[in-house]
Amino acid sequence: MTSLFAPFPQSRLRRNRQDPWCRDLVAEHSLSVNDLIWPVFIREADMAREIEAMPDVFRYTLEELVPACEKASHLGIKAVALFPCVSSSLKCEEGQEALNAQNLMCRAVRLLKKALPNLGIIGDVALDPYTSHGHDGLLKGGDVENDTTLEVLAKMAVVLAEAGVDIVAPSDMMDGRVGVIRKALDEVGYQNVRILAYSAKYASAFYGPFREALGSNTCLGKADKKTYQMNPANGREALQRASDRRTRAPPTHDHGSGHKILDPAYCQNTAEVVSPCNNLLSDDETMQNQRAVLHSPSDPQSICLSSSFPALPKEK
């Protein structure tokens, strides 16, 4: 193989490493505030503000939401991702509250768009905040039904678009959901609403704190999401799902998605996935989950290494 560099001493690779400005100039990757999305948990006024599993992360009421997002905007954050903690009285087997145009999410979106019209708003599309069983889809005979769930997710995306979200983010990991959601949005005139697909999402204990923040951990109980979220042992699968331009992905994959999100159980595959994908985003949610689990002083058995991180942190 022909070398791209002249032989030493004519070629000295350290020349470009000697000054901070030059190192920055030739850096292959950079991270700035423009790359950040702030995940915001929202609640009704009578629900708990603190999230025990996530120190220094809080649930915000609608009254608190606008000032918090104004502060984030002043710091340079250009987009927020909203996640609702829904009252247990509003949850049911079918997650019907997700389709209520007056639900907590829709009210929050309308409020933010009125107060901060230039702030990007990302709306989570999944049923787990709304179902009494804590799963991301509809159950039939104990199994999560893929195709019937797609119909509900498409309706949910349209409801969020009508409320004013800029991006819908399906985090459910059902097969084919991006195509179905794209079709539903386009049919009612929301061609400009973008889709941020959770394309690589693992069945992981690192989601324990996040589920507590949503209030879905007690609903899920000892069940898991292994039949629809990815196996942490599968790195190549993450590559295939996150980079459909390099695969012969069938229509059930992420066609129609303007962006993708890498939401890993751990960072083993992050660099490999990110390098070839220029439309792949990440948010602070993953770092919050990992930090909360790894630095938790609670039960060390909350993470089961022998079974690829499937267990939720032990409830107190």
Backbone bond lengths (Angstrom), bond angles and torsions (degrees), N, CA, C in turn:
res aa  C-N    CA-C-N  psi(-1)  N-CA   C-N-CA  omega(-1)  CA-C   N-CA-C  phi
1 M - - - 1.457 - - 1.528 109.99 -
2 T 1.322 116.67 131.44 1.459 121.34 179.95 1.525 110.38 -72.88
3 S 1.336 116.41 130.88 1.455 120.54 -179.92 1.521 110.57 -73.54
4 L 1.335 115.88 144.19 1.462 121.23 177.01 1.516 111.67 -81.95
5 F 1.323 117.45 -8.82 1.443 121.22 -175.18 1.526 110.73 -118.43
6 A 1.324 114.82 148.50 1.458 119.74 171.54 1.515 108.94 -67.53
7 P 1.320 117.51 156.28 1.467 119.14 -179.96 1.527 111.11 -69.38
8 F 1.319 115.23 155.13 1.461 121.87 173.01 1.533 107.94 -64.42
9 P 1.333 120.97 138.17 1.466 127.32 13.04 1.520 114.25 -97.29
10 Q 1.361 117.95 0.15 1.462 118.49 178.28 1.535 110.56 -59.72
11 S 1.301 116.68 -38.92 1.461 121.59 178.14 1.521 109.26 -100.26
12 R 1.311 116.02 119.64 1.462 122.12 175.84 1.531 107.90 -126.95
13 L 1.323 115.53 101.14 1.457 120.63 -174.23 1.523 112.53 -65.98
14 R 1.314 117.18 -20.41 1.462 120.36 -179.33 1.532 112.63 -73.62
15 R 1.337 117.48 -11.62 1.473 119.15 179.62 1.527 111.08 -56.52
16 N 1.330 115.98 -41.43 1.464 119.88 -176.86 1.526 113.12 -81.37
17 R 1.332 117.03 0.21 1.466 120.10 -178.77 1.523 112.74 -107.66
18 Q 1.326 118.12 0.20 1.460 119.48 -170.19 1.518 114.41 -83.27
19 D 1.341 119.05 -19.04 1.468 121.73 -178.27 1.519 110.20 -124.10
20 P 1.334 117.78 141.48 1.469 119.74 177.76 1.521 112.81 -56.82
21 W 1.353 117.41 -42.72 1.463 119.97 -178.42 1.526 111.43 -62.94
22 C 1.340 116.27 -36.47 1.463 119.47 -178.79 1.526 111.38 -75.22
23 R 1.316 116.22 -37.69 1.459 118.63 175.96 1.524 110.34 -61.00
24 D 1.336 116.22 -41.47 1.462 119.61 177.50 1.526 111.66 -65.67
25 L 1.334 115.83 -37.35 1.459 120.76 -176.90 1.520 112.27 -64.37
26 V 1.323 117.08 -37.50 1.465 120.93 -175.58 1.531 112.38 -102.01
27 A 1.342 117.26 8.70 1.461 119.88 -179.63 1.527 110.89 -64.44
28 E 1.316 116.85 134.15 1.457 121.44 179.33 1.532 111.63 -74.40
29 H 1.321 116.30 -30.06 1.459 120.74 -179.05 1.519 109.31 -133.28
30 S 1.308 116.17 147.36 1.459 120.94 176.37 1.520 108.74 -141.87
31 L 1.318 115.23 153.43 1.452 121.47 179.52 1.517 108.94 -129.96
32 S 1.325 115.89 125.84 1.456 120.76 178.06 1.519 108.63 -135.70
33 V 1.321 115.80 176.88 1.458 120.66 178.95 1.526 111.14 -61.64
34 N 1.319 117.72 -23.64 1.466 121.00 178.31 1.523 112.15 -65.71
35 D 1.331 116.91 -18.71 1.460 120.93 -178.28 1.524 112.93 -92.26
36 L 1.329 117.76 -2.01 1.457 120.55 -170.13 1.526 112.86 -97.81
37 I 1.316 114.64 141.77 1.463 123.48 171.73 1.526 106.98 -120.95
38 W 1.325 117.12 130.22 1.457 119.85 -179.36 1.530 109.84 -96.29
39 P 1.341 118.53 115.73 1.459 120.36 174.86 1.527 109.91 -77.65
40 V 1.327 116.64 127.25 1.457 121.88 -175.69 1.528 108.96 -121.81
41 F 1.319 115.63 123.84 1.459 121.10 176.79 1.525 108.95 -92.08
42 I 1.320 116.49 132.85 1.460 120.85 -176.56 1.524 110.06 -119.89
43 R 1.335 115.45 154.42 1.463 121.55 -174.19 1.520 110.07 -148.62
44 E 1.313 114.87 164.80 1.450 120.84 168.76 1.528 108.20 -80.23
45 A 1.328 116.71 161.97 1.465 121.08 -172.97 1.523 113.38 -63.22
46 D 1.341 118.14 -26.06 1.464 120.33 -176.37 1.522 113.04 -91.52
47 M 1.335 118.14 10.41 1.461 121.84 -179.08 1.525 110.09 -106.01
48 A 1.318 115.82 161.55 1.465 121.33 -175.35 1.518 111.93 -66.51
49 R 1.331 116.14 139.11 1.464 121.65 177.67 1.526 111.58 -84.07
50 E 1.339 116.69 -40.56 1.458 120.75 -176.00 1.526 111.22 -76.39
51 I 1.332 115.44 147.97 1.452 123.02 174.38 1.524 105.95 -117.45
52 E 1.314 116.78 104.43 1.465 121.10 -171.23 1.522 112.16 -56.62
53 A 1.313 117.40 -39.52 1.465 120.78 -176.70 1.524 113.42 -79.24
54 M 1.330 117.45 -8.46 1.464 121.56 -179.68 1.525 109.56 -127.69
55 P 1.313 118.40 85.73 1.466 120.22 178.77 1.526 111.30 -58.42
56 D 1.319 115.70 137.17 1.468 123.24 177.45 1.522 113.65 70.94
57 V 1.327 117.55 9.46 1.463 121.83 172.14 1.526 107.00 -115.12
58 F 1.338 116.40 135.86 1.458 120.06 -171.69 1.522 111.70 -130.24
59 R 1.337 114.24 160.53 1.455 120.99 168.46 1.528 107.58 -93.12
60 Y 1.340 116.33 137.78 1.465 120.83 -176.66 1.522 110.98 -110.35
61 T 1.317 116.08 138.38 1.455 119.93 169.78 1.530 108.32 -76.14
62 L 1.319 116.35 168.73 1.462 119.37 177.59 1.525 111.05 -62.30
63 E 1.316 116.21 -32.71 1.457 120.18 178.30 1.530 111.33 -66.97
64 E 1.319 116.58 -34.45 1.467 121.40 -179.85 1.517 112.63 -85.03
65 L 1.319 116.90 -19.52 1.456 121.53 -170.30 1.524 113.47 -64.83
66 V 1.309 117.47 -48.48 1.465 120.30 -176.48 1.526 111.77 -62.49
67 P 1.349 120.06 -48.99 1.471 118.40 177.83 1.520 112.90 -59.48
68 A 1.332 117.41 -38.30 1.465 120.21 179.55 1.526 110.92 -64.78
69 C 1.324 116.58 -42.33 1.466 120.01 -179.92 1.527 111.67 -72.73
70 E 1.316 117.04 -31.55 1.465 119.82 174.10 1.526 110.49 -61.70
71 K 1.327 116.13 -43.19 1.461 120.30 178.48 1.522 110.40 -63.10
72 A 1.326 116.97 -43.75 1.462 120.38 178.40 1.520 111.07 -61.84
73 S 1.336 116.29 -40.70 1.459 120.28 179.23 1.518 111.44 -63.35
74 H 1.317 117.17 -39.81 1.462 121.24 178.21 1.528 111.33 -64.82
75 L 1.324 116.31 -27.91 1.463 120.85 177.98 1.525 112.35 -82.18
76 G 1.321 116.64 -3.18 1.455 120.63 176.74 1.508 115.41 104.36
77 I 1.350 118.01 -1.95 1.462 120.80 177.41 1.526 108.82 -69.64
78 K 1.312 116.15 127.19 1.466 120.07 -174.13 1.523 113.74 -103.02
79 A 1.341 117.31 -9.10 1.461 119.53 -178.21 1.518 110.20 -151.60
80 V 1.320 115.40 146.16 1.458 121.47 175.03 1.523 108.82 -125.10
81 A 1.331 115.26 149.07 1.464 121.88 175.63 1.521 107.63 -113.28
82 L 1.319 116.45 122.62 1.460 121.35 -174.58 1.523 111.45 -96.24
83 F 1.357 114.74 137.52 1.458 121.95 178.49 1.526 108.20 -134.44
84 P 1.330 117.97 121.78 1.473 119.67 -174.46 1.521 112.98 -91.60
85 C 1.317 115.60 142.35 1.459 122.06 167.15 1.522 106.36 -101.94
86 V 1.313 115.59 105.52 1.464 121.91 -169.96 1.527 110.42 -93.53
87 S 1.305 116.20 139.42 1.458 121.29 178.10 1.528 110.28 -59.45
88 S 1.328 116.01 140.05 1.461 120.20 -179.13 1.525 111.70 -61.42
89 S 1.339 116.78 -25.71 1.472 119.90 179.70 1.523 112.36 -68.87
90 L 1.336 117.20 -17.39 1.470 121.84 -179.26 1.523 112.95 -99.08
91 K 1.324 117.01 -2.32 1.462 120.54 -178.27 1.524 110.53 -89.11
92 C 1.331 115.02 147.05 1.455 120.25 176.08 1.523 108.68 -149.26
93 E 1.315 116.64 175.23 1.462 121.25 -178.02 1.534 111.87 -58.81
94 E 1.330 116.99 -35.97 1.466 121.05 -175.36 1.525 113.19 -94.83
95 G 1.320 118.54 -5.22 1.465 120.77 179.83 1.509 113.58 63.97
96 Q 1.314 117.79 38.35 1.463 121.63 -173.35 1.529 113.73 -63.67
97 E 1.326 117.48 -24.69 1.460 119.64 179.63 1.527 111.74 -61.45
98 A 1.325 117.26 -23.15 1.467 120.93 178.05 1.520 112.07 -62.17
99 L 1.335 117.15 -23.82 1.462 121.78 -177.61 1.525 112.63 -98.88
100 N 1.309 117.07 5.09 1.461 122.01 179.91 1.528 109.38 -83.07
101 A 1.318 117.11 117.38 1.468 121.35 -178.00 1.521 112.53 -65.95
102 Q 1.335 117.33 -11.68 1.461 121.27 178.01 1.528 111.62 -108.49
103 N 1.312 116.87 17.96 1.467 118.44 -179.82 1.528 110.80 -72.01
104 L 1.319 116.13 174.98 1.463 121.55 -175.30 1.523 111.84 -58.66
105 M 1.314 117.05 -43.43 1.467 120.82 -179.23 1.518 111.56 -61.28
106 C 1.309 116.95 -49.17 1.464 120.52 -176.22 1.526 111.27 -64.71
107 R 1.319 116.64 -39.15 1.463 119.30 177.70 1.524 110.97 -65.08
108 A 1.336 116.13 -39.03 1.469 120.13 178.79 1.522 111.21 -65.45
109 V 1.325 116.41 -41.48 1.469 120.36 -179.91 1.527 110.71 -62.76
110 R 1.325 116.73 -47.36 1.465 119.88 -179.05 1.527 111.09 -62.83
111 L 1.333 116.01 -39.69 1.457 120.55 179.57 1.527 110.93 -63.22
112 L 1.331 117.30 -46.32 1.455 120.76 -178.46 1.524 111.82 -67.54
113 K 1.307 116.71 -40.03 1.466 119.25 -178.87 1.532 111.60 -65.54
114 K 1.317 115.94 -32.74 1.470 119.51 177.65 1.521 110.83 -72.76
115 A 1.333 117.04 -41.56 1.467 121.17 -176.00 1.520 112.51 -81.93
116 L 1.339 116.92 -36.52 1.474 121.63 -175.10 1.528 108.93 -134.14
117 P 1.323 117.30 73.64 1.470 120.19 -173.60 1.524 114.46 -63.05
118 N 1.321 118.05 -21.94 1.458 120.53 -178.67 1.525 113.46 -92.97
119 L 1.306 116.79 0.87 1.461 120.67 177.22 1.516 109.47 -85.57
120 G 1.318 116.96 127.24 1.458 120.58 176.86 1.515 110.89 -71.42
121 I 1.326 116.45 135.14 1.459 120.93 -178.76 1.524 109.74 -121.07
122 I 1.318 114.72 125.74 1.459 122.59 -179.81 1.524 108.08 -111.29
123 G 1.309 116.56 127.57 1.461 121.15 -178.83 1.511 111.88 -109.39
124 D 1.319 116.42 124.79 1.463 121.85 178.99 1.526 110.10 -68.15
125 V 1.335 115.31 134.61 1.465 120.93 177.61 1.524 108.36 -118.05
126 A 1.306 115.74 100.01 1.464 124.08 176.91 1.511 106.86 -167.99
127 L 1.307 117.28 156.99 1.457 120.25 -173.86 1.517 113.63 -96.55
128 D 1.324 119.31 -7.11 1.462 119.40 -173.44 1.532 114.67 -61.87
129 P 1.364 120.97 -30.30 1.465 117.09 175.61 1.529 112.99 -68.97
130 Y 1.337 116.35 -16.94 1.461 120.74 -170.07 1.525 114.04 -111.16
131 T 1.335 117.75 -13.04 1.466 119.78 -176.83 1.515 111.19 -92.93
132 S 1.319 115.66 144.59 1.464 120.89 180.00 1.521 111.70 -72.91
133 H 1.338 117.68 -16.68 1.463 121.04 178.80 1.526 112.71 -97.85
134 G 1.331 117.98 -8.00 1.462 120.95 174.51 1.508 115.94 82.67
135 H 1.316 118.19 3.55 1.466 120.41 178.53 1.527 110.89 -88.01
136 D 1.336 115.05 160.82 1.466 121.81 -178.30 1.518 113.10 -80.37
137 G 1.322 117.40 -4.86 1.456 120.82 -178.19 1.520 111.37 -142.61
138 L 1.328 115.23 -175.51 1.454 121.91 -178.94 1.527 110.34 -82.43
139 L 1.317 116.08 140.93 1.460 121.28 -179.43 1.524 111.06 -97.92
140 K 1.338 113.96 141.11 1.465 120.47 172.94 1.526 107.15 -142.35
141 G 1.306 115.61 114.37 1.451 119.45 -177.97 1.518 113.14 61.43
142 G 1.312 116.84 30.92 1.456 120.72 179.46 1.510 114.58 86.97
143 D 1.326 118.27 -7.74 1.462 122.35 179.83 1.529 109.93 -104.22
144 V 1.335 115.93 147.52 1.456 120.93 175.62 1.527 108.41 -79.90
145 E 1.317 115.61 117.07 1.461 122.11 -177.36 1.528 110.42 -78.40
146 N 1.302 117.76 121.74 1.461 121.14 -176.38 1.524 112.23 -72.74
147 D 1.331 117.19 -58.64 1.464 120.34 -167.94 1.530 112.97 -72.01
148 T 1.325 117.84 -36.04 1.458 119.00 177.02 1.536 110.45 -70.70
149 T 1.324 116.24 -31.03 1.469 119.68 175.41 1.517 110.55 -64.92
150 L 1.328 117.63 -36.98 1.467 120.92 -179.61 1.523 111.43 -57.38
151 E 1.318 116.77 -39.66 1.465 120.09 -179.08 1.533 110.98 -61.99
152 V 1.336 116.09 -41.30 1.462 120.19 -179.90 1.527 110.38 -70.23
153 L 1.328 117.07 -41.65 1.461 120.38 179.92 1.527 111.41 -61.79
154 A 1.321 116.95 -38.90 1.463 120.36 178.45 1.529 110.44 -63.24
155 K 1.324 116.72 -43.39 1.468 120.33 177.96 1.525 110.74 -64.54
156 M 1.324 116.50 -39.71 1.461 121.08 179.11 1.519 110.78 -62.38
157 A 1.330 117.26 -42.54 1.461 121.28 179.06 1.524 110.88 -61.61
158 V 1.320 117.23 -40.60 1.468 120.98 179.07 1.526 110.59 -66.00
159 V 1.330 117.47 -40.61 1.467 121.09 177.82 1.528 110.45 -60.51
160 L 1.332 117.05 -42.71 1.462 120.84 178.70 1.531 111.37 -67.31
161 A 1.327 116.08 -38.76 1.468 119.49 177.90 1.527 110.54 -63.49
162 E 1.313 116.73 -40.84 1.460 120.47 178.07 1.530 111.38 -63.47
163 A 1.331 116.85 -31.81 1.465 120.80 178.22 1.523 111.85 -73.06
164 G 1.358 116.19 -24.08 1.456 118.64 175.53 1.517 117.18 122.38
165 V 1.340 119.03 9.94 1.458 118.93 179.53 1.525 110.22 -64.43
166 D 1.308 115.67 148.92 1.462 121.20 175.96 1.523 111.39 -86.54
167 I 1.333 115.65 -31.46 1.459 121.73 -176.72 1.521 108.37 -138.19
168 V 1.321 116.87 135.25 1.461 120.79 168.74 1.523 107.57 -102.27
169 A 1.325 115.78 138.98 1.468 120.65 -174.00 1.524 110.06 -123.52
170 P 1.327 118.21 90.69 1.467 120.02 178.35 1.533 110.80 -69.03
171 S 1.336 115.32 115.29 1.459 121.05 -178.33 1.516 112.10 -110.74
172 D 1.317 116.76 12.86 1.458 122.97 -170.63 1.519 114.20 -79.33
173 M 1.343 117.25 -27.70 1.464 124.66 -178.04 1.529 113.69 68.00
174 M 1.331 117.48 28.03 1.460 120.42 169.31 1.527 109.00 -77.45
175 D 1.321 117.03 145.12 1.458 120.56 176.16 1.524 109.83 -68.71
176 G 1.331 116.53 133.00 1.456 121.90 173.04 1.503 115.74 84.44
177 R 1.344 117.95 6.11 1.467 117.40 -171.14 1.517 112.60 -71.25
178 V 1.324 118.85 -31.46 1.464 119.71 -177.62 1.525 111.17 -65.93
179 G 1.319 116.54 -45.57 1.459 119.36 179.15 1.514 112.64 -62.49
180 V 1.327 116.58 -41.38 1.463 120.86 179.86 1.528 110.71 -66.53
181 I 1.325 116.86 -42.33 1.461 120.40 179.04 1.527 111.09 -66.46
182 R 1.335 116.97 -41.99 1.467 119.85 179.13 1.525 110.57 -59.90
183 K 1.318 116.51 -44.24 1.465 121.12 -179.89 1.526 110.54 -62.82
184 A 1.333 117.08 -43.37 1.465 120.87 -178.79 1.527 111.26 -64.67
185 L 1.321 116.94 -42.32 1.463 120.33 178.86 1.524 111.66 -64.71
186 D 1.316 116.34 -43.90 1.469 120.63 -177.78 1.528 111.60 -65.17
187 E 1.327 115.98 -37.04 1.463 119.67 -176.55 1.524 112.74 -65.76
188 V 1.332 117.87 -24.09 1.469 119.93 -179.12 1.525 111.63 -111.08
189 G 1.331 117.02 17.93 1.457 121.00 170.74 1.510 116.61 90.91
190 Y 1.331 117.93 14.46 1.466 120.26 -179.88 1.537 110.86 -104.78
191 Q 1.327 114.93 49.41 1.462 119.69 -179.71 1.528 112.38 -62.93
192 N 1.318 117.47 -25.90 1.468 120.67 -176.18 1.523 113.74 -90.63
193 V 1.309 117.55 -5.06 1.458 119.69 173.83 1.523 108.06 -75.17
194 R 1.308 115.63 125.13 1.460 120.84 -175.81 1.526 111.65 -87.10
195 I 1.320 115.31 160.86 1.463 121.91 177.23 1.523 108.42 -118.50
196 L 1.310 115.15 125.01 1.463 122.13 175.06 1.514 106.95 -109.35
197 A 1.326 116.32 98.99 1.464 120.61 -172.19 1.521 111.90 -84.72
198 Y 1.322 115.74 130.33 1.465 119.96 167.39 1.535 105.97 -75.44
199 S 1.313 116.27 95.89 1.458 119.74 -172.63 1.514 113.13 -93.08
200 A 1.320 117.32 -25.02 1.461 121.07 179.90 1.521 107.92 -130.50
201 K 1.318 115.97 91.78 1.461 121.33 -176.55 1.522 108.84 -127.89
202 Y 1.311 115.34 120.52 1.456 121.05 -172.94 1.531 112.91 -95.32
203 A 1.324 115.72 150.06 1.460 122.39 171.07 1.522 106.99 -77.14
204 S 1.322 116.51 97.85 1.455 120.72 -165.34 1.516 112.44 -138.76
205 A 1.336 115.86 148.69 1.458 121.54 173.88 1.518 111.92 -66.51
206 F 1.331 117.28 -18.82 1.460 119.92 179.66 1.533 111.76 -65.73
207 Y 1.334 117.70 -12.77 1.463 119.52 177.13 1.523 112.50 -86.25
208 G 1.323 117.28 -3.57 1.454 119.85 179.88 1.519 113.70 -53.28
209 P 1.342 118.76 -52.76 1.468 119.74 178.73 1.522 113.09 -60.39
210 F 1.328 116.74 -37.82 1.460 120.17 -179.54 1.525 110.53 -65.23
211 R 1.337 116.43 -41.48 1.463 119.18 179.41 1.524 111.00 -65.83
212 E 1.326 116.27 -33.52 1.464 118.20 175.27 1.526 110.33 -65.30
213 A 1.331 116.49 -40.11 1.463 120.35 179.77 1.523 111.14 -61.23
214 L 1.327 116.82 -35.77 1.461 121.36 179.33 1.522 112.72 -83.54
215 G 1.333 116.09 -15.90 1.447 119.31 -176.29 1.507 113.62 79.19
216 S 1.347 117.52 17.05 1.469 120.22 -178.71 1.524 112.29 -97.17
217 N 1.340 117.72 -6.82 1.462 119.55 -176.61 1.525 111.94 -66.45
218 T 1.323 117.47 -40.15 1.464 119.65 179.56 1.532 111.33 -70.81
219 C 1.322 116.89 -29.65 1.467 120.14 177.49 1.524 110.67 -69.71
220 L 1.328 115.82 -41.31 1.463 120.56 -177.71 1.518 111.29 -70.07
221 G 1.334 117.04 -33.84 1.458 120.63 178.98 1.513 112.19 61.33
222 K 1.332 116.37 -129.95 1.466 121.02 -178.56 1.525 112.45 -91.41
223 A 1.307 117.20 2.60 1.472 120.20 177.26 1.523 110.09 -72.40
224 D 1.324 117.15 167.44 1.461 121.06 177.78 1.522 109.45 -136.81
225 K 1.331 115.75 178.70 1.464 121.80 -175.24 1.528 111.53 -117.57
226 K 1.319 116.91 28.64 1.452 121.46 -173.75 1.524 113.65 -69.19
227 T 1.335 117.87 -19.91 1.460 118.84 -178.19 1.524 112.74 -80.43
228 Y 1.345 117.51 -9.51 1.465 118.20 177.05 1.521 113.61 -132.92
229 Q 1.320 119.40 -27.90 1.460 119.36 172.16 1.527 109.52 -85.15
230 M 1.331 116.50 159.40 1.459 121.60 -169.60 1.521 113.23 -76.76
231 N 1.323 114.76 155.28 1.460 122.92 174.07 1.530 108.64 -76.22
232 P 1.343 119.45 123.71 1.469 120.63 -179.44 1.518 113.93 -58.78
233 A 1.341 117.49 -16.01 1.462 120.12 179.83 1.525 112.62 -78.39
234 N 1.343 118.17 -8.92 1.464 121.63 -171.91 1.519 111.67 -102.46
235 G 1.336 116.29 94.22 1.457 121.20 177.40 1.515 112.94 -78.84
236 R 1.329 117.05 -41.16 1.475 119.89 -178.32 1.526 111.17 -64.94
237 E 1.328 116.20 -33.74 1.463 118.97 178.49 1.527 110.94 -62.53
238 A 1.332 116.03 -37.98 1.465 119.69 176.84 1.515 110.74 -61.65
239 L 1.323 116.84 -42.13 1.458 121.06 177.81 1.522 111.11 -60.72
240 Q 1.328 116.16 -44.44 1.456 120.13 -177.50 1.521 111.37 -65.52
241 R 1.323 117.25 -41.55 1.461 120.17 -177.14 1.518 111.97 -73.73
242 A 1.333 116.55 -32.26 1.459 119.74 -175.98 1.523 113.36 -87.55
243 S 1.321 118.02 -12.46 1.458 120.59 -175.59 1.516 110.22 -135.56
244 D 1.346 116.52 70.80 1.456 119.46 -174.70 1.517 113.06 -68.03
245 R 1.345 119.06 -16.06 1.457 120.17 177.18 1.526 111.45 -68.06
246 R 1.340 115.80 -22.53 1.450 118.87 -177.59 1.531 112.07 -100.26
247 T 1.320 117.33 5.58 1.451 120.58 -179.79 1.515 109.81 -130.77
248 R 1.322 115.54 164.66 1.463 120.71 174.43 1.517 107.94 -95.54
249 A 1.304 114.43 66.05 1.460 119.94 -173.98 1.526 110.21 -72.74
250 P 1.332 118.21 132.19 1.465 120.87 175.39 1.522 110.42 -71.95
251 P 1.321 117.77 170.38 1.462 120.82 -177.45 1.520 114.30 -59.71
252 T 1.345 118.51 -15.86 1.462 120.12 -179.97 1.512 111.68 -75.05
253 H 1.337 118.53 -8.03 1.454 119.80 -179.35 1.530 109.56 -89.47
254 D 1.322 118.74 -146.72 1.455 121.33 -164.02 1.523 114.47 -99.01
255 H 1.324 119.02 29.89 1.451 120.42 176.79 1.519 110.03 -66.41
256 G 1.330 116.64 136.47 1.447 121.54 -176.90 1.512 112.65 99.81
257 S 1.318 116.78 -3.55 1.461 120.78 179.65 1.516 109.98 -90.48
258 G 1.324 116.49 127.47 1.457 120.20 178.19 1.510 112.23 -77.72
259 H 1.332 117.42 -29.01 1.454 123.11 179.99 1.517 108.36 -141.27
260 K 1.322 115.26 164.32 1.458 120.37 175.87 1.509 108.21 -133.27
261 I 1.312 114.51 153.42 1.456 119.12 178.77 1.516 109.12 -121.52
262 L 1.324 115.21 132.61 1.455 121.61 175.24 1.516 106.86 -94.94
263 D 1.305 116.45 115.24 1.458 121.11 -173.71 1.523 108.07 -124.09
264 P 1.341 117.76 71.81 1.457 120.25 -164.66 1.519 113.65 -81.51
265 A 1.348 113.74 157.08 1.449 120.02 171.73 1.519 109.90 -69.84
266 Y 1.277 116.18 -36.16 1.450 122.60 173.09 1.513 106.46 -154.11
267 C 1.321 118.46 171.46 1.463 120.94 -165.67 1.526 114.58 -92.50
268 Q 1.313 117.17 22.81 1.455 120.99 -177.58 1.520 112.31 -57.18
269 N 1.341 116.77 -40.84 1.464 120.53 -172.46 1.516 113.43 -105.61
270 T 1.328 118.27 3.00 1.455 120.48 -171.01 1.520 112.72 -58.72
271 A 1.333 117.85 -52.82 1.455 120.69 -175.87 1.514 111.62 -62.92
272 E 1.325 116.55 -39.01 1.461 120.37 -178.16 1.517 111.50 -66.03
273 V 1.331 116.29 -35.55 1.457 120.19 179.83 1.518 111.28 -77.33
274 V 1.339 117.23 -42.88 1.454 121.22 -173.73 1.519 111.68 -68.66
275 S 1.311 118.13 -37.40 1.460 121.05 -172.24 1.523 113.87 -52.99
276 P 1.338 120.05 -49.00 1.466 118.48 -178.02 1.513 114.96 -87.22
277 C 1.339 118.74 -0.37 1.464 120.89 -171.91 1.514 110.33 -115.68
278 N 1.334 117.57 113.08 1.464 119.25 -179.60 1.511 112.68 -94.82
279 N 1.332 117.77 2.69 1.465 119.82 177.65 1.513 110.57 -116.75
280 L 1.330 116.14 26.43 1.450 120.38 -176.55 1.515 109.76 -106.92
281 L 1.339 116.30 128.06 1.454 122.33 -175.39 1.516 110.24 -115.38
282 S 1.315 115.38 162.68 1.458 120.75 170.92 1.514 108.21 -141.89
283 D 1.326 116.26 157.56 1.452 119.33 177.19 1.518 109.79 -123.18
284 D 1.317 115.72 179.88 1.448 120.85 -174.72 1.519 112.44 -79.25
285 E 1.316 116.70 -6.78 1.463 120.60 -177.57 1.522 111.38 -59.35
286 T 1.351 117.09 -44.49 1.451 120.71 -178.99 1.522 111.01 -60.86
287 M 1.340 116.52 -44.81 1.462 119.59 -179.91 1.517 111.06 -65.03
288 Q 1.327 117.64 -37.52 1.456 120.18 178.03 1.518 110.65 -63.61
289 N 1.345 117.07 -44.18 1.451 121.05 179.89 1.524 111.04 -61.62
290 Q 1.347 116.28 -48.91 1.449 120.03 -176.50 1.520 111.36 -65.28
291 R 1.323 116.19 -43.06 1.466 119.86 179.74 1.520 110.21 -61.62
292 A 1.321 116.13 -43.53 1.461 119.86 -177.20 1.519 111.40 -63.82
293 V 1.343 116.93 -41.03 1.456 119.95 -178.39 1.521 111.36 -74.01
294 L 1.324 117.41 -46.75 1.459 120.58 -174.27 1.518 112.81 -70.43
295 H 1.329 117.14 -29.51 1.456 120.37 -177.22 1.527 112.54 -102.67
296 S 1.316 116.88 7.94 1.461 119.55 -178.88 1.516 109.98 -71.30
297 P 1.337 117.91 131.96 1.458 120.51 177.53 1.522 112.52 -83.28
298 S 1.331 116.41 3.77 1.460 119.58 -175.42 1.525 110.39 -81.34
299 D 1.302 116.24 -162.02 1.454 124.05 -171.18 1.522 112.33 -50.49
300 P 1.339 119.22 118.74 1.464 120.75 -179.87 1.513 112.83 -67.93
301 Q 1.322 117.35 -13.83 1.458 119.74 177.96 1.521 112.54 -82.77
302 S 1.345 116.87 4.74 1.465 119.66 -177.97 1.516 111.82 -68.36
303 I 1.334 116.85 -20.22 1.465 120.78 174.74 1.513 108.63 -114.95
304 C 1.302 117.38 124.62 1.457 122.32 -178.60 1.518 108.89 -102.67
305 L 1.329 117.24 97.76 1.459 120.66 -177.23 1.513 112.25 -63.57
306 S 1.317 117.24 -31.49 1.462 120.13 -173.36 1.516 112.86 -70.53
307 S 1.332 117.88 -13.98 1.469 119.67 -179.00 1.514 111.99 -124.99
308 S 1.318 115.73 36.18 1.469 122.72 172.38 1.523 113.35 58.43
309 F 1.332 116.45 45.67 1.460 122.27 173.21 1.533 114.70 59.24
310 P 1.328 119.70 44.17 1.461 116.62 -178.29 1.520 114.36 -88.42
311 A 1.330 118.60 -18.83 1.457 120.53 -167.60 1.519 111.98 -84.07
312 L 1.318 116.04 144.06 1.459 120.82 173.29 1.526 108.70 -79.93
313 P 1.362 116.83 152.52 1.457 118.63 173.05 1.517 111.23 -54.58
314 K 1.309 116.04 139.69 1.455 121.16 -176.11 1.517 110.80 -64.67
315 E 1.314 116.89 131.62 1.451 121.36 179.68 1.518 110.14 -75.24
316 K 1.322 115.25 145.39 1.455 120.41 178.17 1.526 109.65 -88.94
